[in-house]
C-alpha cells in the first residue's frame, strides 16, 4: 500500500467520522462515494464502508459482502480508527453551532450529494 493510498484512507476515515459527528451521517453519504473513487467497485466501496461500522451495527451485512469477496478489512480498520477521531472532532463542532445552521448545512449536504448522484454519468 502506497503512502498516498494510506493517506487517502486516513482522509476518508477522518472526513466520514467528522461528518458523522456533525451531521449524523458518514458511511453511506461520505465514505461510499469516496471509496468508489478510490476502489472503483460499488460493492467493495459498500462492503468496506460497512466493515468500518461493523461492530456491532452492520456486522451481518458486512459479513455477507465479505463472503462474496467485497470487503477489504485492512482498509476498513485504518478508516475505522480515524473515523473515531473525526467523529469526536465533528461532534465537538456540532454542539457549538445553532440547530438552525446545522439543519441548513445538513440540507445543503444532502442536496449536493443527491444532485451529484442524479446527474453523474
N, C-alpha and C positions, 0 to 999 in steps of 0.2 A: 504494500500500500504506500503510495507516494505521500510526501508531506502535504502537497496541495489537496489531495483527496482526503486525507485525515483532517485538514483544516476545514474543508467543506462539510464533513460530517459533524465536526465540533460546532461550526456555524449553524447548521440545521438544528442540532440539539439545543443550542442556546436560544435561537430565534423561536423555535417551537415552544420551548419552556417559557420563554418570556411572554409570548402571545397567549399561552395557556394561563399564565398568571394574571395577565392584564384583562384578557377577554374571555377566558374560559374555553378557548379553542387552541389547537396545536397540531394534533395528529393529522386529521383529515384535511384541514384547511391550509395548513402551512407545510407540514412535513411531506405529505404525499406528493404535492406538485413539485417541491424542490427535489425530492428523491427521484421523481420521474425524470427530471432534467439530468440528474447525475447518473442514474442507473439505466434509463431508457425503457424499463418494463413496468407497466401499470401494476402487474401482480407483485413484482418484487418490491416496488415502492409501497404498496398497500401492506404486504406481508411484513416488511421490515418496520414500517411505522407501527403496526400492531404489536410487533415484538418489543418495541421500545416501551410500550404501555402494558406489556403482557401481564405483569404481576400486580394484582390478581385479575384485573378487569377484563382484559381481552385475551387471556392465555389460550382459551379454547379456539378462538378464531385464528390466532397466530399459529397455533399448532396445526390447524387444517392447511394453512398456507405452507408451513414447514414440511408437512407430509408430501406436498406436491412440489417441493424444491424452490419455493418462492420466498424464503426468509434468509437474510444474512445476519446471523446472530452477532457476529463481531461488530458489524456496523451499528446494529441496534444497541449494543451495550455502550459503545462510545457515545452515541447520541443520547442515551438514557441518562448517563452521568451528567452531561451538560444541560439536559432538559430540566433536571432538578435545579441547577444553578439559574438558568433562565427563568424558570417558574418562580423562584424566590424573588429575583430582581423585578420581574413583571408585576408580581403581586404587591411588592413594596410601592411601585409607582401607582398601581391601580387604586390603592386605598388613599392616595393623596390628591386625586383629581375628582372633580364633581361627577355625580352619577349621570347628569345630562351630557356632559362632554364624553364620558366613557361610552354612553349609548350611541352618540353620533359617530365616534371613532369606530366602534364595532360595526355599525351600519355601513359606514364607508368601506370598511374592510370587506364585509360580505358582498357589497355591490361590486367592488373592484374584482374580487375573486370570481363572482358569478358571471360578470360580463366577460372576463377573460376566458372562462370555461365555455361560454356560449359562442363567442366569436373566434376562438382559436381554431386553426385548421387542423 
